[in-house]
């Protein structure tokens, strides 16, 4: 099939590379020259494990192309996928639809023959109807269907998830559109559950899924708080809970709160849609408020660890919202550090992949190190904010010799408490008993 993808971000680019690998001819479209120019030159614009190899392979084969020209990408396409951003409104937190509407309006003029328009962006319920109206108004003669094709790619695992999906959800209201999507995902037939539902149901599924996972994360963080006070171990508790097939063991890892480009945005949007439809979303509202408060609590926890030091210096490991990605959008690490930066706390940070994105946020308000050990020089406390695997393998003896005070606040439980204490550190993790300060 000939596929056009509008948007080359964390959804559009992995999707385009994946579909090209399946054998489709893909053209990725973006209005930002800063994205398209390097992609045309063979330079990947975001980090995902395993993405660059497939990107180079399919670009060189000619199955993957890039353009800023909407007509060039959409004309003669069998399928057009909209994968542009739907950022939250700064006040209401509802999904901002201006990019979706602009894409739908612009592509309308270039539809030739029957075309399926698929929304991969996370969009409010009823967006498919809006897109139909916009295209029909701009091009009354267009022969097309609009389907909802939500993405379930985890950042850091997008390549794996594309080729090994739990399910493929398709919101299609016509048989013709269903057949087109079956052809798109033909290599997955018989291997993956392809769920065909009403378009509005499909639009709801993505929000309902992400909101539920966010609730699960917030719940285990509340249990972690309890374990710290009651003397229990959150990992033993989570293991016991997860052994129940009705609960499952996924998303039961305690931490500094959920973040990233999906969960904060989608929980807020779901709560907004509930209010607009006269439905109270108490659980989701509580999770949103609790998650916001958790970032503040974690910032206080860090400063409490150095309250006896007049001008403390922090060594921070991790800036991305999670390991395996360079994405800093709604990163708990960034949000926890923001009030400390405002208070002019001295911070030196390191992240294996997210340094450039973090610099766009903090500029020269913090210092940046080339690795973990440079960040730790002269520090009064080592703070771990992102769960990169390399942070689980720190040379604690080396760190101890570099730091002014041997203290660790580990908000990802990357370091084993017994290892830290054996090396002479005071250690504070999440959901575990705290050791005394050295």
Secondary structure by P-SEA (a helix, b strand, c coil): cbbbbccccccaaaaaaaaaaaccbbbbbbcccccaaaaaaccccccccaaaaaaaaaaaacccccccccccccccccbbbbbcccccccccccccaaaaaaaaaaaccccccbbbbbbccccccaaaaaaaaaaaaacccccbbbbbbcccccccaaaaaaacccbbbbbcccaaaaaaaaaaacccccccccccccaaaaaaaaaaaaaaaaaaaaaaaaaaaaaaaacccaaaaaaaaaacccccccccccccccccccaaaaaaaaaaaaaaacccaaaaaaaaaaaaaaaaaaaaaaaaaacccccccccccccccccccccccccaaaaaaaaaaaacccccccccccaaaaaaaccccbbbbcccccccccccbbbbccccccccccaaaaaaaaccccccccccccccaaaaaaaccccccccccccccc
